[in-house]
């Protein structure tokens, strides 16, 4: 992966976006970026991953988890 690569986990709710950068390192070195304490007021939450990498980079993304911590 090149040094100018950009990877980020993002969450959008209540018209606001929070994001956390992370890096791909090597095979089977799983990353677990986390955005904690997202307060959803309008009943809508969008989560995703943005990736900008060179042509020879690759990886997979799976297992998004949401935990309700309070009302």
N, C-alpha and C positions, 0 to 999 in steps of 0.2 A: 504494500500500500504506500502511496506517495504521501509526503508530508503535508500536501495541500488538500488531503481528503477531509471531508466533513461528514460526520455521522451524529445524529441527534434523535433522541426520543422526545416526542412532544405531546402535550395535552392542551386542548382548547375547550374552555367552558366559560360561561358568563361573559363572552366577548373578550376574554383574556387568553393569552398563550403562555405556557410555561414550557421550557425545554432544558434538556440535560445532554451535554455532549458525551460521546463515548468513542472508543477506538476498537477497530479490529486488529488483533495482534497476530495470532497464529492458529493453526488448525486445532480444534477442540479446546481452545482457551475461551470459554464462554464468558460473555460480559452480561451483567445484570443491571443496566441503568435503571434508576428509580426516581420517580417524581412523587414526593410524599405530601400528604395533607392537601389534596385537591378538593376545594369546596364547590360542589355543584349546586347552584341555586335555581337555574332555569330548566332542570331535568335533561340537559343535553351535554354529552361529553364526547369529544372526538380525540382518539389517541392514534399515534402512528410513529413511523420512523422515516426520517429523511436521510438520504445517502448521496454523497457526491464523491466518487472514487475514480481512480484511473481505470483504463480499459482492462487491466489484468487482475483487478481485485474481484473477490467474490465472497459471499457469505450467505447465511440464512437468518431469518428472523421468525420467531414463533413464541408461543406461550406467553401472551400478554395476560396479566392477572390484575384484577381490581378487588380491593378489599374494602368493604364498608366499615368505617370505624365509629360513626355516630350519625344521628339524625340532625 
